[in-house]
Amino acid sequence: MPPKIIGFLCEWCAARALENLAFHRPELPPGFQPLRINCTGSLELEVVTKALAQAEGVLVAGCPSGECHFKEGNLRAGLHLEALRRVLSALGEDPRRLKVLWLSAGEGERLGEEIWKFYRELSHEDRGS
């Protein structure tokens, strides 16, 4: 069974990057479930931990540094998500199940590549290799 990936995509950059990618009609990994959010800074860590309980991987993607539409939402999110990674590691969970990506709306191809890369990493781990 393919790994499930829940993707939280910032409305302003990452979700638009996915829309731009869609014009090329690429195939995305089975089990990838994108969810549009207003800003990564508004994403509660409780929501991320619940998603980690429901999926093999969680992708959080937002605006690059200095380009957040809410000034510093992405910087705040980056600090929170890094802290969550440390908590996951301390609890014996694999912090690599949480991927964080910063990209602009014009980087649809990069987003697609990163989603596939994450999918392959999770698939490899599922096989126990």
C-alpha positions as a printed Julia matrix, in Angstrom:
129×3 Matrix{Float64}:
  0.0    0.0     0.0
  1.46   3.39   -0.93
  2.34   5.75    1.9
 -0.18   8.46    2.64
  1.18  12.02    2.65
 -0.86  14.91    3.97
  0.32  18.22    2.55
 -0.48  21.54    4.21
  0.06  24.12    1.47
  0.11  27.86    2.03
 -2.6   29.58   -0.03
 -0.24  32.24   -1.37
  2.79  30.27   -2.52
  2.71  26.49   -2.18
 -0.93  25.98   -3.2
 -0.38  28.25   -6.19
  2.76  26.33   -7.06
  0.64  23.16   -7.09
 -1.92  24.9    -9.33
  0.86  25.97  -11.71
  2.17  22.42  -11.73
 -1.31  21.14  -12.59
 -1.15  22.93  -15.94
  1.54  20.4   -16.93
 -0.75  17.56  -15.82
  1.9   15.62  -13.92
  1.12  12.49  -12.06
  1.47  12.96   -8.33
  2.1   10.08   -5.94
 -0.86   7.97   -4.92
 -1.85   8.83   -1.4
 -0.83  12.5    -1.62
 -3.58  14.62   -0.08
 -3.03  18.39   -0.43
 -4.83  20.71    1.97
 -4.87  24.45    1.36
 -4.23  26.64    4.42
 -4.13  30.41    4.71
 -0.55  30.61    6.05
  1.91  28.14    7.53
  2.08  30.48   10.52
 -1.56  29.74   11.29
 -1.05  25.96   11.26
 -1.48  24.59   14.77
  1.02  21.94   15.82
 -1.85  19.85   17.17
 -3.19  19.59   13.61
  0.24  18.47   12.37
  0.54  15.81   15.08
 -2.96  14.51   14.28
 -1.99  14.33   10.6
  1.17  12.4    11.53
 -1.04   9.91   13.37
 -3.13   9.41   10.2
 -0.4    9.36    7.55
  3.12   8.1     6.99
  4.29  11.62    6.18
  3.3   15.26    6.51
  4.51  18.0     4.19
  4.23  21.63    5.24
  5.0   24.04    2.41
  4.89  27.81    2.46
  6.39  31.05    1.24
 10.16  31.58    1.14
 11.79  33.68    3.83
 10.97  37.35    3.39
  8.01  36.66    1.11
  5.29  35.7     3.59
  2.03  37.54    2.93
  1.55  37.71    6.71
  4.98  39.23    7.37
  6.6   36.54    9.52
  4.14  33.66    9.52
  6.55  31.36    7.73
  9.38  32.21   10.16
  7.13  31.43   13.13
  6.03  28.19   11.47
  9.62  27.21   10.79
 10.54  27.6    14.47
  7.47  25.68   15.63
  7.99  22.84   13.15
 11.66  22.5    14.05
 10.67  22.26   17.73
  8.1   19.6    16.8
 10.8   17.62   14.98
 12.9   17.63   18.16
  9.91  16.45   20.22
  9.21  13.67   17.72
 12.82  12.55   17.93
 12.77  12.64   21.75
  9.64  10.46   21.68
 11.33   7.9    19.44
  9.43   8.93   16.31
 11.22   9.5    13.02
 11.39  13.29   12.49
 11.92  12.69    8.75
  8.19  11.97    8.52
  7.72  15.74    8.74
  9.0   17.61    5.7
  9.09  21.4     5.56
  9.5   23.23    2.27
  9.69  26.92    1.41
  8.99  27.87   -2.2
  7.38  30.53   -4.36
  4.26  30.22   -6.51
  6.4   29.84   -9.62
  8.17  26.73   -8.35
  5.54  24.16   -9.25
  8.0   21.76  -10.83
 10.2   21.89   -7.74
  7.16  21.19   -5.55
  6.3   18.16   -7.67
  9.88  16.89   -7.45
  9.94  17.35   -3.67
  6.61  15.53   -3.24
  7.93  12.58   -5.26
 11.24  12.6    -3.36
  9.36  12.53   -0.03
  7.12   9.73   -1.32
 10.14   7.64   -2.35
 11.81   8.22    1.04
  8.67   7.09    2.87
  8.22   4.1     0.54
 11.81   3.03    1.13
 11.31   3.21    4.91
  8.07   1.23    4.69
  9.95  -1.65    3.08
 12.33  -1.7     6.02
 15.37  -1.14    3.81
